[in-house]
Amino acid sequence: MKIYQPMLFVGLGGTGGKIGAELEQSLRRELCGPDGTRLVDGGRRAPYQLPDCLQFVYADFSEGDAQARLGAPGVEGAAYARTARVVNDLLPAGFEGSTDVTRMLRVALPDETRDWLPPDVRQPRVAPLYNGAGQLPTVGRAALFATLHSGLDNVLRPLRAAIGAIGSSAGDLQRLGGGRIRGCDVFVAFSVAGGTGAGIYHDFIHLIGGGSATPGCPA
């Protein structure tokens, strides 16, 4: 199997995480071989570790599900950290439920949220947010806006780390059959029926575009 272009995969919500996990496993089988040692390169990589030109980032309001993405057992689990990351600070700090979030947004970001936040009398009520967005896209988007209101760094940090690794992966790409790094294929996976994925995918795509402004990795 040859890789001609670096890849960034972003999995949003539970469905995005499951798709990413399946893709990671398929790539490991094809690239690392049945015993995981095909790419160890004299100990430079751990068994089952993917090359740096293939990066995965996961974001989910359900904290337990997000961490489970990197919880593979055995030797394969030790190889995840180099090429897979979780947005750990996706939840807005200091907010227990969705009504607290929407109350803050109406005051702090009225122009940005006026057209899509539901009125008080019909707004959904989801709590606690660390269990997820309750399959309600408006709740997911509102929670993301509340998080970003405190700053972009916590959300962008894993994206920038992944893109930075891709920008330094020219050697890996050449060994797998590719040439110079001229760009990066980006895939964003989510469920159109979920609260997290369907709620944050549009804004996350813009964040990915902003995070791609990393030296060595053209957008």
N, C-alpha and C positions, 0 to 999 in steps of 0.2 A: 504494500500500500504506500503510495506517494502522497505527500502534502505539498501543494504548490503555493499556498497562500496562508498566512497566519489566520487564526480564527478566534474571535471572542464570542462566547455563548453566554447570554444573560437569561436566567430562569426566574420568572416572577411568580410568586405564590406557589401553592402546592402542585399544580399541574406543571408549571415551568420547572420546578425542582425535579419532578419525576422524569420529565423528558430529558433534562440534563443528565440525570443519573444513568439513564439508559444509553445516552450518547457516549458518556464517559466510559462505560463498561465496554461498549462496542469498539471504541477507539483503542482501549487497552488490549482487547483481544487481538485486534488486527496489528497494532504497532509493537506491543510488548511481548507478544507470543504467549503460548499456553502457560509457561512457567514464569512469565513476567520479566525475563532477563535479557530480552533481545536488544534493549536500548540502554543497558546499564553502563556501557562505555567505560569499562575498567573501574567501576565503582563511582563514577561521577554522578550517576543517578541511582536512586533506590529501585528495587524491583517494582514493576507495575507503574513507575512514574512516567507520566506523559511528557513529551518535549515542551519547552516553554512557549513555543509558538502556538500552542493550543491552551486557551485560558477559559475558565468558567467562573461566573459570579452569580450568586443566588441572593434573592431578596424576598423575605416573607414576614408578614406581621406576626405570624405564629412562631414564636421564638423556638419552641421545641422542634418544630418541623424544619426550620432553617438550619439549626445545628445538626440535625440528623443527616443532612446532605453530606457532611464530612465525617460521618461516624462509621465508615466501613470497618469491619473487623479485620484483624490480622495484619499481615505485611502490606496488603494493598492500602489499608487505611493510612499507613505512615507515608505513603507517596502522594496523598491528596493535597497537602498544604501548599505545595509548590505551584499547582495549577488550578486550584479551586478555592474560592473565597466566599464568605458570607457577609452581607451588609448587616453588621451586628446592631447598629444604632438606628434602625429604620423607624422604630416607635418614637413618638413625641414624648419627651421627658416631662413628667409632672401631670400627665393627663390619664385619668382612669378609664373614661369611656368616651364614646363618640359625641355625646351632647356637650361635654366640656370642650372638646376640640372645635366644634362648630361655633360655640359661643365666642371663643377666642378669635376665630377667623373672621367672624362678622365685624369685630371691632378692629382687628389689626390689619386685615387684608380685604376690605370691603370691595374694592374695585376688581380684584383678581378672582373673587369667589362669588360675587353677586349673581352671576348668570347660571350657576350650577348648584349652589348649596340649596337644599330644600328649606322652605319656611319652617319656623319653630313648630307649628301645629302639626306638620306632617313629616318631621324629620325622623329618620330611623334612630333607634337607641341600641347601641352595641357596647357591652362592657363584660369583662375587661378586654382591652384591645390586644393584649399580648396573646390572646387565644385566636386572633385573626379578625378579619373585617366582616364576618358574618355573611359572606357571599353577597355583599352590598357594595358595588363599585364606588358609590358616593362616599361611603365611610372610608374606603381605602384611599381615595384621592385626598379627602380632607385630612386624614392622618399624615399622609406624605407632606402636604402643604404645611401642616403644623411643625413637622420635623424640620423642613427646609427653612422655615421662618427663623429658626435658631442658628442657621448656618448650613452651608452645603458640604463642609469637609467630611462629616461623618459618613455621608452617603457616597461621596465621590472617592473617598480614600481607597476602598477595595477596587473600584473601577480603574483608578489611576495606577494602582499597583499591578493589576492585570495587564493594562496597556503598556506600562513600563517594562514588564517582563517580555511582552511580545516585541517591543522595540529593541530588546537586547538579544533576540533569539535568532539572529541571522545564521549563526553556525548550525543550530538545530535544523532550521528550515532547509539549508543546503544539503545536510546529511540525509534528509528525507525526500530529496528530489526537487526541491524548489530552488528559486534563484534569489535575487535581491528582494528585500522587503519593499514593496511599492504601495502597500495598503493593507487593509485588514478586513476580512469578511466578518460581519457582525450579525448574529442571530438572536432574536429576542422571542422567548417562548412564554406563553401564558394561556389561561383559559378565558374565553369570552363570557363565561358564566360565573366566574369567581369574583370575590370582592377585592382581593389584593391585585391579582394580575390585570383584570379588566379596569380596575380603578386607577392604577398607577402607570400602565404601560406607556401612555402618550407622553407623560412628563418624564418618565425614565428614559425614553428615547432621546429627548432633548438633553438630559443629563449625560448620557453616553456620548453624544456629539460634543458636549463641552469638555468631558473628561478625556476625549481623544486628542486634545491639544497638548500632547506629551512629546518631547523631543525624541526623535528616532522612530516614531510610529506615525506615518501619515494617516490622516482620517480617510 
